[in-house]
């Protein structure tokens, strides 16, 4: 029974009981409603049937009672500026700036913008810093450091730009008459949430590598971005000896690092798991009720169309998406990715140079010591 049915059923029961008893007062007493409510329900039912009995008492937001757009913008900006402040402190601080809003008003704005917890405000700050290159204040740095320590304590993954970490998994779609078993290989860029899906009639190392070769790497190469690391579970299609395992061999050839989830902890690869739920609810449950598929290729065509909508039209509430589509987040972060990759290369070069210099110094010292002894 869904929510609407739960709302309508007691009201229909009241009308039916009154009809059977022939006594409105007695029916209202049994069902716990007033006579006034009974006659309102009766009038609505006669005018519009069951649909008219949906949540008629639910209050609609009174837009004129909301804070002005200017005040709302000030609250959102301050949430980014000071993510660790609570609603009372925010109200007091904004008053110093000539913006008068109650603590309750602050929380209402936070709720509308998905900023009601400090964790969500920190995510918004991280997204702004990553995409706009903001200079952090000391308090913001401290808040982010505390959040980072908490993430590490709970085992959350770290991702810094598109291509930094990809999440790959196998999803069992089901068995279709005339086709057989269908598996989906899925890949999600953990930063931008851009996703890829390809269907197969089996799951093994070859198909796990095929989606990377056919869809994922060509997409990233188009924007001249490498994939640095991929996170998978410990399934046999992803793990094995490099010499005899197609997937491991492919990662080695493409110079991609491989990270595996903690044993018996599927939540470690939660980004793919959450994408699977969306894929199931928004595509497969709908598609299989609208159409009878006769081949994997036919189903793949519709999956590709849905993925195009998912990546380019459907807004995402991911950590770095900030309400934008995954593809727009990816485009906005390309320059960030290239800067990070260049910086990582410079750091590696400096580290290697320092190591070489250290070896040269040690050799010179050894030669000097031998000469002295001689």
Secondary structure, DSSP 8 states (H G I E B T S, - for coil): --HHHHHHHHHHHHHHHHHHHT-HHHHHHHHT--HHHHHHHHHHHHHHGGGGGSSSS-----GGGS--HHHHHHHHHHHHHTTT--HHHHHHHHHHTT----HHHHHHHHHHTT--SHHHHHHHHHHHHHHH-----HHHHHHHHHHHHHHHHHT-----STTS-EEEEEEEEEEETTTEEEEEEEEEETTT--EEEEEESS-SHHHHHHHIIIIIHHHHHHTT----EEEE-S-TTT-S-GGG-HHHHHHHHTT-EEEE--TT-GGGGHHHHHHHHHHIIIIIHHHHHH----SHHHHHHHHHHHHHHHHHTSB---TTTTTSBHHHHHHHTHHHHHHHHHHHHHHHHHHHHHHHHHHHHHHHHHHHHHHHH-
